[in-house]
Amino acid sequence: MTSGKPVRWLEKIWYGLTPWHVVLLPLSILFGLVAALRRVLYRAGLLRAIRLPVPVIVVGNISVGGTGKTPLVLWLADFLRQQGYHPGIVSRGYGGGTQGVVAVEVRSDPAVVGDEPLLLARKSGCPVWVGRDRVAAGNALLRAHTECDVLVSDDGLQHYRLDRDLEIVVVDGERKFGNGWLLPAGPLREGVSRLRSVDAVVVNGGSLKATIPLRNEFEMSLEGEVFCNLRQPEMSARAADFGGKKLHAVAGIGNPQRFFAHLRRLGLAFEEHAFPDHCVFRPQDLDYGDADALLMTEKDAVKCAGFADERVWALAVEAILPPAFGQTMLQKLRDIDGRQAA
């Protein structure tokens, strides 16, 4: 069975102080210098950022690990559609095996396109394309879907080759910035000061006000209490339906404890099993013989649907954001494309 030990080891390194930091801190300094130089070169035009023919919104983070980008991308895609836009989504397809650029269909193999892009394709109703080169992915999407008038990049804040019009950073409100150090001594890809240059900072489950006050901060929460059966997707259940049953919960996401905490808020008692982010699950990873039901995230479910039995359920969640966030993003977008309010 795949172990969750790598997850716990990294958290110990990135969210505390260990003897390893004697070795890792010099590497973090070097990483920071290279990252800063690369950004300066793009800003100076010595490295070329490529502009696509439609506005581009990047939803990313400054830290490694799950922060809640996927629910926010889904929220943003739905919001834009309600405002009369036709969004498309591009992603690197992390965890997938594709070497080029490919469209993500609802029946795509997650081993090829990645788990998050497949979830986005199934839930967003938008065209989704993946590729290591997001510029190529964006161009391919726009050629195939000429109706698209705005692109949302799932992750890619540090992919400066893709020119962008709006930047949204998602921060885990519980873990925040770990020990505050850059990789590999800490979880940060860029320094916290980067937050002051983006258009919006969305804090998932908390606030940064006591840490780093920002004028562009918005709070987000994830809500959901309906579970869908992996074997029979038309079947649904609520937390009360699992009362008195022996439950196991599996999470192969960036912050498994967030999922487990969500289940506990629903009043569920269970045995938890944390796996590495983007874990490639095997049937034996779900083999808990004493379980009446096994609960997991939607992101994990797209990789397990092919072999899960009738005891496996996925929790559907959605992002909840204040109206001010949507209005702020809409005004910034209209300032870019010149579109007037309906």
C-alpha positions as CSV (number, residue, x, y, z in Angstrom):
1,M,0.0,0.0,0.0
2,T,1.2,3.5,-0.9
3,S,2.4,5.2,2.3
4,G,1.7,8.7,3.5
5,K,5.1,9.0,5.1
6,P,6.5,11.3,2.3
7,V,3.7,13.8,3.0
8,R,4.5,13.8,6.8
9,W,8.3,14.1,6.2
10,L,7.9,17.1,3.9
11,E,5.5,18.8,6.4
12,K,8.1,18.3,9.1
13,I,10.7,20.0,6.9
14,W,8.6,22.8,5.5
15,Y,6.5,23.6,8.5
16,G,9.1,23.5,11.2
17,L,12.8,23.6,11.9
18,T,15.0,20.4,11.6
19,P,18.7,19.6,11.3
20,W,18.2,19.3,7.6
21,H,17.9,23.0,7.3
22,V,21.7,23.4,7.8
23,V,22.0,21.8,4.4
24,L,18.8,23.1,2.8
25,L,19.0,26.9,3.6
26,P,22.0,27.6,1.2
27,L,20.1,25.8,-1.5
28,S,17.0,28.0,-0.7
29,I,19.1,31.1,-1.1
30,L,20.3,29.9,-4.5
31,F,16.8,29.0,-5.5
32,G,15.6,32.5,-4.6
33,L,18.3,34.2,-6.5
34,V,17.6,32.2,-9.7
35,A,13.8,32.7,-9.4
36,A,14.3,36.5,-8.9
37,L,16.7,36.7,-11.8
38,R,14.3,34.9,-14.1
39,R,11.4,37.2,-13.2
40,V,13.6,40.3,-13.7
41,L,14.6,39.0,-17.1
42,Y,11.0,38.6,-18.2
43,R,10.1,42.0,-16.8
44,A,13.0,43.6,-18.7
45,G,12.0,41.8,-21.9
46,L,15.2,39.9,-22.2
47,L,13.1,36.7,-21.9
48,R,10.0,37.0,-24.0
49,A,6.5,36.5,-22.6
50,I,4.0,35.6,-25.2
51,R,0.6,37.3,-25.3
52,L,-2.4,35.3,-26.4
53,P,-5.3,37.0,-28.4
54,V,-7.7,36.9,-25.4
55,P,-7.3,38.0,-21.8
56,V,-5.6,35.5,-19.6
57,I,-6.3,35.0,-15.9
58,V,-3.8,33.0,-13.9
59,V,-4.9,31.2,-10.7
60,G,-1.8,30.0,-8.9
61,N,0.0,30.0,-5.6
62,I,3.4,30.9,-4.2
63,S,3.7,27.6,-2.2
64,V,4.0,23.9,-3.0
65,G,1.0,21.8,-2.2
66,G,-2.8,22.1,-2.4
67,T,-4.3,25.4,-1.6
68,G,-7.8,25.1,-3.2
69,K,-7.0,26.3,-6.8
70,T,-9.3,23.8,-8.5
71,P,-12.5,24.8,-6.7
72,L,-11.6,28.5,-7.4
73,V,-11.0,27.8,-11.1
74,L,-14.4,26.1,-11.2
75,W,-16.1,29.1,-9.4
76,L,-14.4,31.6,-11.7
77,A,-15.4,29.7,-14.9
78,D,-19.0,29.6,-13.8
79,F,-18.9,33.3,-12.8
80,L,-17.5,34.4,-16.1
81,R,-20.1,32.4,-18.0
82,Q,-22.8,34.1,-16.0
83,Q,-21.4,37.4,-17.0
84,G,-21.6,36.5,-20.7
85,Y,-18.0,35.3,-21.3
86,H,-17.0,32.0,-22.9
87,P,-14.0,30.8,-20.8
88,G,-11.5,28.1,-21.6
89,I,-9.1,26.5,-19.2
90,V,-5.5,25.5,-19.6
91,S,-3.3,23.5,-17.2
92,R,0.0,21.8,-17.1
93,G,-1.6,18.5,-16.5
94,Y,0.5,17.6,-13.5
95,G,0.4,13.9,-12.7
96,G,-0.4,13.1,-16.3
97,G,1.9,11.5,-18.9
98,T,1.2,13.6,-22.0
99,Q,4.3,15.1,-23.6
100,G,2.5,17.5,-26.0
101,V,-0.7,19.4,-26.0
102,V,-4.0,17.6,-25.7
103,A,-7.7,18.4,-25.2
104,V,-9.2,17.0,-22.0
105,E,-12.5,15.1,-22.5
106,V,-14.8,13.8,-19.8
107,R,-13.7,10.3,-20.6
108,S,-10.0,11.1,-20.8
109,D,-7.5,8.9,-18.9
110,P,-6.2,10.8,-15.8
111,A,-2.9,9.0,-16.2
112,V,-2.5,10.9,-19.5
113,V,-4.1,14.3,-18.8
114,G,-3.8,14.6,-15.0
115,D,-6.4,14.4,-12.2
116,E,-7.2,18.1,-11.8
117,P,-7.7,18.8,-15.5
118,L,-10.0,15.9,-15.8
119,L,-12.0,17.1,-12.8
120,L,-12.2,20.6,-14.4
121,A,-13.4,19.1,-17.7
122,R,-16.1,17.1,-16.0
123,K,-17.4,19.9,-13.8
124,S,-16.8,23.2,-15.6
125,G,-18.5,22.7,-18.9
126,C,-15.6,24.6,-20.5
127,P,-13.0,23.4,-23.0
128,V,-9.9,22.2,-21.1
129,W,-6.5,21.7,-22.7
130,V,-3.3,20.6,-21.0
131,G,0.4,20.9,-21.9
132,R,3.7,21.7,-20.2
133,D,3.8,24.7,-22.6
134,R,0.8,26.7,-21.5
135,V,1.2,29.1,-24.4
136,A,0.9,26.2,-26.9
137,A,-2.1,24.8,-24.9
138,G,-3.8,28.1,-25.0
139,N,-3.3,28.6,-28.7
140,A,-4.5,25.1,-29.4
141,L,-7.6,25.6,-27.3
142,L,-8.4,28.9,-29.0
143,R,-8.0,27.4,-32.5
144,A,-10.4,24.6,-31.6
145,H,-12.9,26.8,-29.7
146,T,-13.1,30.1,-31.5
147,E,-16.0,31.2,-29.2
148,C,-13.6,31.4,-26.2
149,D,-12.9,35.0,-25.2
150,V,-11.0,34.6,-22.0
151,L,-8.6,31.9,-20.7
152,V,-8.1,30.7,-17.1
153,S,-4.8,29.1,-16.4
154,D,-5.0,26.5,-13.6
155,D,-1.7,27.1,-11.8
156,G,1.2,28.7,-13.8
157,L,1.9,31.8,-11.6
158,Q,5.6,31.2,-12.2
159,H,5.2,30.2,-15.9
160,Y,6.2,33.7,-17.0
161,R,6.4,32.8,-20.6
162,L,2.6,33.0,-20.6
163,D,1.8,36.7,-20.5
164,R,-1.2,37.4,-18.2
165,D,-3.7,40.1,-17.6
166,L,-4.9,39.1,-14.1
167,E,-3.1,37.1,-11.4
168,I,-4.9,35.4,-8.5
169,V,-3.0,33.7,-5.7
170,V,-4.6,31.1,-3.5
171,V,-3.3,30.7,0.0
172,D,-4.1,27.9,2.5
173,G,-5.4,29.8,5.4
174,E,-4.4,27.1,7.9
175,R,-0.8,26.3,6.8
176,K,-0.2,29.8,5.2
177,F,3.5,30.0,4.3
178,G,5.0,27.2,6.5
179,N,8.3,28.2,7.9
180,G,8.5,31.1,5.4
181,W,11.5,29.8,3.5
182,L,11.9,29.1,-0.2
183,L,12.3,25.7,-1.7
184,P,13.8,23.3,-0.7
185,A,14.1,24.5,3.0
186,G,10.5,25.7,2.9
187,P,7.3,25.3,0.8
188,L,7.6,28.7,-1.0
189,R,8.2,29.0,-4.8
190,E,8.4,32.8,-4.4
191,G,8.7,35.2,-1.4
192,V,5.6,36.4,0.4
193,S,6.3,39.9,-1.0
194,R,5.0,38.6,-4.3
195,L,1.5,38.8,-2.9
196,R,1.6,42.6,-3.1
197,S,2.0,42.6,-6.9
198,V,-1.0,40.3,-7.8
199,D,-4.6,41.4,-8.5
200,A,-6.2,39.3,-5.8
201,V,-5.2,37.0,-2.9
202,V,-7.8,34.4,-2.0
203,V,-7.3,32.8,1.4
204,N,-8.9,29.4,1.7
205,G,-10.2,28.9,5.2
206,G,-8.7,31.8,7.1
207,S,-7.2,35.2,6.8
208,L,-3.8,36.8,6.5
209,K,-4.7,40.0,8.2
210,A,-2.6,39.2,11.3
211,T,0.3,38.1,9.2
212,I,0.5,40.4,6.2
213,P,-2.3,42.9,5.7
214,L,-3.3,43.2,2.1
215,R,-5.8,45.4,0.4
216,N,-6.6,42.8,-2.2
217,E,-7.4,39.9,0.1
218,F,-10.6,37.8,-0.2
219,E,-11.7,34.9,2.0
220,M,-12.9,31.6,0.5
221,S,-14.5,28.6,2.1
222,L,-15.2,25.1,0.6
223,E,-18.7,23.8,1.3
224,G,-20.3,20.4,0.5
225,E,-22.2,17.6,2.2
226,V,-23.3,15.4,-0.6
227,F,-21.4,12.3,-1.5
228,C,-21.6,10.5,-4.9
229,N,-21.1,6.8,-5.3
230,L,-18.2,6.0,-7.6
231,R,-19.7,2.7,-8.9
232,Q,-23.2,4.2,-9.4
233,P,-22.8,8.0,-9.9
234,E,-26.5,8.6,-9.9
235,M,-26.6,7.6,-6.3
236,S,-26.0,10.2,-3.6
237,A,-25.8,10.3,0.1
238,R,-25.5,12.8,3.0
239,A,-23.4,12.6,6.1
240,A,-26.3,11.4,8.2
241,D,-26.6,8.3,5.9
242,F,-23.3,7.1,7.2
243,G,-24.2,7.2,10.8
244,G,-23.2,4.1,12.8
245,K,-21.1,2.7,10.0
246,K,-17.4,1.8,9.9
247,L,-15.8,4.5,7.8
248,H,-12.4,5.0,6.2
249,A,-11.3,8.2,4.5
250,V,-8.6,8.5,1.8
251,A,-7.0,11.8,0.6
252,G,-4.2,12.1,-2.0
253,I,-4.2,15.9,-2.1
254,G,-1.8,18.6,-1.1
255,N,-3.3,19.1,2.3
256,P,-5.1,15.8,3.3
257,Q,-6.0,17.2,6.8
258,R,-8.2,19.8,5.2
259,F,-10.4,17.1,3.8
260,F,-10.4,15.1,7.0
261,A,-11.4,18.2,9.0
262,H,-14.2,18.8,6.6
263,L,-15.6,15.3,7.2
264,R,-15.3,15.8,11.0
265,R,-17.3,19.1,10.7
266,L,-20.0,17.0,9.0
267,G,-20.1,14.9,12.2
268,L,-18.4,11.8,10.7
269,A,-16.0,9.5,12.6
270,F,-13.5,7.6,10.5
271,E,-10.0,6.1,10.1
272,E,-7.9,8.5,8.0
273,H,-5.4,7.5,5.3
274,A,-3.2,10.3,3.9
275,F,-1.4,9.8,0.5
276,P,1.0,12.0,-1.4
277,D,-0.5,14.6,-3.7
278,H,-1.4,13.3,-7.2
279,C,-1.0,9.8,-5.9
280,V,-1.6,7.1,-8.5
281,F,-4.0,4.8,-6.6
282,R,-4.1,1.1,-7.0
283,P,-7.0,-1.2,-6.0
284,Q,-5.1,-2.4,-3.0
285,D,-4.9,1.2,-1.7
286,L,-8.6,1.0,-1.2
287,D,-8.7,-2.4,0.3
288,Y,-10.0,-1.8,3.8
289,G,-11.9,-5.0,4.5
290,D,-13.7,-3.7,7.7
291,A,-15.1,-0.6,5.9
292,D,-18.8,-0.1,5.4
293,A,-17.9,2.9,3.3
294,L,-14.8,4.6,2.0
295,L,-14.9,8.4,1.5
296,M,-12.6,10.4,-0.7
297,T,-12.2,13.7,-2.6
298,E,-13.5,14.3,-6.1
299,K,-9.9,14.8,-7.3
300,D,-9.0,11.3,-6.1
301,A,-12.2,9.8,-7.3
302,V,-11.4,10.5,-11.0
303,K,-8.5,8.1,-10.7
304,C,-10.3,5.4,-8.7
305,A,-13.6,5.2,-10.5
306,G,-12.4,2.4,-12.8
307,F,-11.8,-0.1,-9.9
308,A,-13.7,1.2,-6.9
309,D,-16.5,-0.9,-5.5
310,E,-19.9,0.1,-4.3
311,R,-18.6,1.2,-0.9
312,V,-16.6,4.2,-2.2
313,W,-18.1,7.7,-2.2
314,A,-16.7,11.1,-3.3
315,L,-17.5,14.3,-1.5
316,A,-18.5,17.1,-3.9
317,V,-17.4,20.6,-2.7
318,E,-17.8,24.1,-4.1
319,A,-16.0,27.4,-3.4
320,I,-17.9,30.1,-1.6
321,L,-16.5,33.7,-2.2
322,P,-17.8,37.1,-1.3
323,P,-19.6,39.1,-4.0
324,A,-16.8,41.7,-3.9
325,F,-14.3,39.2,-5.3
326,G,-16.4,38.6,-8.4
327,Q,-17.1,42.3,-8.9
328,T,-13.4,43.2,-8.6
329,M,-12.4,40.5,-11.1
330,L,-15.1,41.6,-13.5
331,Q,-14.2,45.2,-13.4
332,K,-10.5,44.5,-14.0
333,L,-11.4,42.2,-16.9
334,R,-13.7,44.9,-18.4
335,D,-11.0,47.4,-18.1
336,I,-8.8,45.1,-20.2
337,D,-11.2,44.1,-22.9
338,G,-13.4,47.2,-22.9
339,R,-16.6,45.2,-22.5
340,Q,-19.5,47.2,-21.0
341,A,-21.8,45.9,-18.3
342,A,-24.9,44.2,-19.6
